[in-house]
Amino acid sequence: MKMTDKTKYSNISVNKKTYADLQRLSKEILPGETPISISKTVTYLVNCKIEESDNFSNTSKFQAKNLINQVEKKSNKKKGDKNDK
């Protein structure tokens, strides 16, 4: 009997409702209601959340840079410039 490599894996404990939710979600990730393991379901959900977080972070950084650029452009305008409103 082959044992699980403890250097590659860790256990988690979840309450019964969360486990039931994971079982339901495990059938919804792949088309055709082909269930995947609870472990793979957790991995998939974590990766989705990290990707979502990274995308939000990158979007926020981009928006912040644009806002900074706009403020700098306005502050660099000369007083009395005919375009200054």
N, C-alpha and C positions, 0 to 999 in steps of 0.2 A: 504494500500500500504506500503510495507516494504522499508525503505530507506537504502542506502548503508552505511556500517559501515566506517565512515571516519577515524577511528583509524587503519584500515587495508589496506586502498587503497588510492592512489593518482592519479590524472589526469596528462596526458602529452598532449602537443599539437605538432602536426607534420604538415609539409606542405603537400599539396595535392599529390605531386609526391611520397613522402615517404609513405603516407597512401595507395596510389594505389599499391606501392611495397609490403607493408605489406599484403594487400588483396591478391595479387598474391602468396606471400610466404605462406599465411595461407592455401592455397590449396595444397601446395607442401610438407608440413611437414609430414602429415599422408598419407599412401598409399590410392590409389583409389580416389584421388582428394576430400577427405572429408575435407571441410574447418573447421578450428578452429577459435575461436574468435581472434580479433586483440590483445586483452589483453594477451591471451595465446600465441599468436605468438611472441609478444614482450618478454614475460617471457622466452619462449623457446630460442630465439636468444640471450638474455642476458646470460642465463645459459650456452649456448654453448660457448660463448665468454669467460666467466669466467673459464670454464673448460679448454679451449684451453690455456688461459693465465697461469693457474695453472700448466698444463702439461709442458708448455714451461719453466716456472720458475723452476720447479723441475728438468727438463732436464739440464737447464743452471747451476743450483747449483751442480748437479752431475758432469757435465763436468768441472766446476771450481775446485771442490775437486780433481778430477783426475789430472788436470793440476798442482795444488799445490803439490800433492803427487809426481808427476814426477820431478818437480823442486827440491823438498826437497831431493829426492833420488839422483839426480845428484850432488847436492851441498854437500851431505854427503859422496860421494866417496872420498877415499884418493887419494891425488896426487901421480902419478906414478903407480897407479893401472893398471894392464895389460888390464883390461876391459874399462878403461877410454879412450874415443876417442874424 
